[in-house]
């Protein structure tokens, strides 16, 4: 059941959506930091970064749980290695 979920369209779409949202967040956070170089990063920005990081760790964990070592030697091994680093 877990393998079907991880290999399924919903999980893939969720991961792509998270990557896109994170890209927009990084652009917005970078712009905010450039505009206020003297002030510290807000707590909200840090919390959002942690949420993205937790999502990516869970994604990696689920994929490793399903694929095991095949995760590093399949057709997506380049991207998977990049994700793991």
Secondary structure, 3 states (H helix, E strand, C coil): CHHHHHHCHHHHHHHHHHHHHHHHHHHHHHHHHHHCCCCCCCHHHHHHHHHHHHHHHHHHHHHHHHHHHHHHCCCCHHHHHHHHC
